[in-house]
Amino acid sequence: MAANAIRRISALLPSLTSSRLSTRMASSTAATMSSSSASSSSSASSSTAPAPSKHDSDATVDVAEIGPHRTWTVTTDDGLATLACESFAPPVDSDPKLPVLLFTHANGFSKTTLHPFMAELRKHGSRHPFLAIDFHGHGESSNHQREDWDWWTLGKDVTTVVDAYRAKDPSRSLVGVGHSIGGAAIFMLEHYRPGTLKSIIAFEPIMFPKEFTSHGGHDDLVKGTLKRRAVFPSFAAAKQQFVKKRMYAALDSRALNEYVFNSMRQLPDGSVTLKCAPAVEAKNFSNGHKHDMFDKLADLKLPVLYVAGEESEFVPLSLAESQHEATPNSQLQVLPNVGHMLPLENPELLAKTVLKRLSEQNLHY
């Protein structure tokens, strides 16, 4: 059913690569010319104060903005990892029939980086309970002791947490809200436990058709991740380096601060390090094209909304289109002025998108 879209992906990738390479070369040339021009300018201009940046503030989200907060842990069925979870109670007068919104984060990040998104959901009227998880090797969760874990293991992470959560309230329904690797894991939860979710809202989930898996497009990403710096002298030094990277600079300031201050930990000598080790992040990238969740999309019965970023550099729109075509009861929405990190780039836009979808499904008020 998705054959045409798959061909579009294959056709699109070379043009994307060529186009972006040309754009970057042009940007690099422009930057070099600008640098050369700047070097010949007066000393007075070099002393001009830098323009204010949206990342000047170190503010994070006060969890009280989201609601009464509880943290807890669950041990995986095999006993080889401990998963960190958090739940937020809804406003006291909310409808007890409203579904729980289940949040899953992107590779290398953590549940706290979604706090700005959750805060915007509350700000714009969400009265749902919230549930979020750190995948193993991320945030406050432990690394998995098995060496052969893959993305289906991440799906089991989510399933373990949901099983534990629903043991106390089996009648409560859920809506999966997943981003990137977390989006794929949400689909895997529904595969493991059919009927658990009333709906899925997925932000560029990483699920490739078989014809795409041989592309090996993540090889450079894996190599780059393994080389990435993990330890910095301080939180401030880490943030200073991150904002030099286009992906991090594009994030909402609160989301970036949640990443810096809550997805890193301080070492005894005062330096700070990433909670998700580059080796863990790289392994997820290397396995991203190997799972077969895409082939199971045709079996899904629940409604699905795929949300793609118009400016995404990691996931071509053709992939989102192929996922939509392969999923019987699905819709695709493309949002302007955001890339792959949609809920971290523009939490307010994504909150409004989610609430509109829930309202259309009578799952909001």
Residue pairs with C-beta under 8 A, 6 or more apart in sequence:
1 298
1 325
1 326
2 209
2 322
2 323
2 325
2 326
4 325
5 318
5 321
5 322
5 325
6 209
6 211
6 212
6 322
8 318
8 321
8 322
9 209
9 212
9 316
9 318
9 319
9 322
10 211
10 212
10 215
12 316
12 317
12 318
13 215
13 217
13 316
16 316
20 313
38 45
38 46
53 243
54 253
55 239
55 243
55 249
55 253
55 256
57 253
57 257
58 239
58 257
58 261
59 253
59 254
59 257
60 112
60 115
60 254
60 257
60 258
60 261
60 262
61 115
61 116
61 118
61 119
61 254
61 258
63 69
63 88
63 115
65 119
65 122
65 123
66 88
66 115
66 118
66 119
66 122
66 130
67 88
67 89
67 90
67 91
67 122
67 130
68 88
68 89
69 86
69 87
69 88
70 86
70 87
70 88
70 89
71 84
71 85
71 86
71 140
72 85
72 86
72 87
73 82
73 83
73 84
73 85
74 82
74 83
74 85
74 160
74 161
74 164
75 81
75 82
75 83
76 82
76 83
76 136
76 144
76 156
76 157
76 160
77 156
77 160
78 146
80 144
80 145
80 146
81 136
81 141
81 142
81 143
81 144
81 145
81 157
82 141
82 142
83 133
83 134
83 135
83 136
83 141
83 157
83 160
83 161
84 111
84 133
84 134
84 139
84 140
84 141
85 111
85 131
85 132
85 133
85 134
85 161
85 164
85 165
86 111
86 131
86 132
87 129
87 130
87 131
87 132
87 165
88 118
88 129
88 130
88 131
89 129
90 98
90 127
90 128
90 129
90 130
91 127
94 127
94 128
95 127
95 365
98 127
98 128
98 129
98 363
98 364
99 128
99 172
99 173
99 174
99 175
99 198
99 199
99 363
100 128
100 129
100 130
100 131
100 165
100 172
100 173
100 174
100 175
101 121
101 126
101 128
101 129
101 130
101 131
101 174
101 175
101 177
101 354
102 131
102 132
102 133
102 158
102 162
102 174
102 175
102 176
102 177
102 178
102 186
102 197
103 111
103 114
103 117
103 118
103 130
103 131
103 132
103 133
103 177
103 178
103 182
104 132
104 133
104 135
104 158
104 176
104 177
104 178
104 179
104 181
104 182
104 183
104 185
104 186
105 111
105 113
105 114
105 132
105 134
105 135
105 138
105 139
105 179
105 180
105 181
105 182
106 113
106 179
106 180
106 181
106 182
106 341
106 344
107 180
107 181
107 276
107 281
107 284
107 285
107 288
108 138
108 225
108 274
108 276
108 281
108 284
109 138
109 259
109 263
109 276
109 344
110 134
110 138
110 139
110 140
110 258
110 259
110 262
110 263
110 275
110 276
111 132
111 133
111 134
111 139
112 139
112 258
112 262
112 263
113 255
113 258
113 259
113 262
113 263
113 344
114 132
114 179
114 343
114 344
115 254
115 258
116 252
116 254
116 255
116 258
116 344
116 347
117 255
117 343
117 344
117 347
117 350
117 351
118 130
118 132
119 254
119 347
120 347
120 348
120 350
120 351
120 352
121 128
121 130
121 351
121 354
121 355
123 348
123 351
124 348
124 351
124 352
124 355
125 355
125 364
125 365
126 351
126 354
126 355
126 358
126 364
127 365
128 175
128 358
129 172
131 161
131 162
131 165
131 174
133 141
133 157
133 158
133 161
134 140
134 141
135 141
135 154
135 157
135 181
135 182
135 185
136 142
136 143
136 144
136 149
136 153
136 154
136 157
137 143
137 144
137 276
137 277
137 280
138 263
138 275
138 276
138 280
139 262
139 263
139 275
139 276
140 275
141 157
143 277
143 280
144 153
146 153
150 287
150 290
150 291
151 181
151 184
151 185
151 188
151 284
151 287
151 288
151 290
151 291
151 293
152 188
152 291
154 181
154 184
154 185
154 188
154 284
155 184
155 185
155 187
155 188
155 189
155 191
155 192
155 293
156 188
156 192
157 185
158 185
158 186
158 188
158 189
159 188
159 189
159 192
159 193
162 174
162 189
162 193
162 196
163 193
166 172
166 174
166 196
173 197
173 198
174 196
174 197
174 198
175 197
175 198
175 199
175 200
175 201
175 358
175 363
176 186
176 187
176 189
176 190
176 197
176 199
176 200
176 201
176 202
177 186
177 201
177 202
177 203
177 354
178 184
178 185
178 186
178 187
178 200
178 201
178 202
178 203
178 205
179 202
179 203
179 204
179 205
179 342
179 343
180 203
180 204
180 205
180 206
180 340
181 206
181 284
181 288
182 205
183 202
183 203
183 204
183 205
183 206
183 207
184 205
184 206
184 207
184 291
184 293
186 197
186 200
186 202
186 205
187 200
187 202
187 205
187 207
187 293
187 296
187 297
187 300
188 291
188 293
189 196
189 197
190 196
190 197
190 200
190 300
190 302
191 293
191 296
191 299
194 301
195 301
197 302
198 302
198 361
198 363
199 302
199 303
199 304
199 305
199 357
199 358
199 361
199 363
200 302
200 303
200 304
200 305
201 304
201 305
201 307
201 354
201 357
202 304
202 305
202 306
202 307
203 307
203 308
203 342
203 343
203 350
204 306
204 307
204 308
204 309
204 312
204 314
204 315
204 320
204 340
204 342
205 306
205 323
206 288
206 315
207 291
207 293
207 294
207 297
207 323
208 288
208 289
208 294
208 319
209 294
209 295
209 322
209 326
210 292
210 294
210 295
212 289
212 319
213 289
213 290
215 289
216 289
217 289
218 285
218 286
218 288
218 289
221 285
222 282
222 285
222 286
225 278
225 281
225 282
225 285
226 278
226 279
226 282
227 278
228 278
229 241
230 273
230 274
230 277
230 278
231 267
231 271
231 272
231 273
232 238
232 241
232 264
232 271
232 272
232 273
233 270
233 271
233 272
234 270
234 271
234 272
235 260
235 261
235 264
235 266
235 272
238 260
238 264
238 272
239 256
239 257
239 260
242 248
242 249
242 256
242 259
242 260
243 249
243 256
247 339
247 341
248 256
248 259
250 339
250 341
250 345
251 259
251 341
251 344
251 345
252 344
252 345
252 346
252 347
254 347
255 343
255 344
255 345
255 347
256 344
259 344
263 274
263 275
263 276
264 272
264 273
264 274
264 275
265 272
265 273
265 275
266 272
267 273
294 322
294 323
294 326
297 323
297 326
297 327
298 326
298 327
298 328
300 327
300 328
300 329
301 328
301 329
302 329
303 329
303 330
303 331
303 361
304 327
304 329
304 330
304 331
305 330
305 331
305 332
305 333
305 357
306 320
306 323
306 324
306 327
306 330
306 331
306 332
306 333
307 332
307 333
307 334
307 335
307 342
307 350
307 353
308 315
308 317
308 320
308 332
308 333
308 334
308 335
309 315
309 334
309 335
309 338
309 339
309 340
309 341
309 342
309 345
310 317
310 334
310 335
310 336
310 337
310 338
311 336
311 337
311 338
311 339
312 338
312 339
312 340
313 339
313 340
314 339
314 340
315 340
317 334
320 332
320 334
321 332
323 330
323 332
324 330
324 331
324 332
333 353
335 342
335 346
335 349
335 350
335 353
337 346
338 345
338 346
338 349
339 345
342 349
342 350
343 350
355 364
358 364
359 365
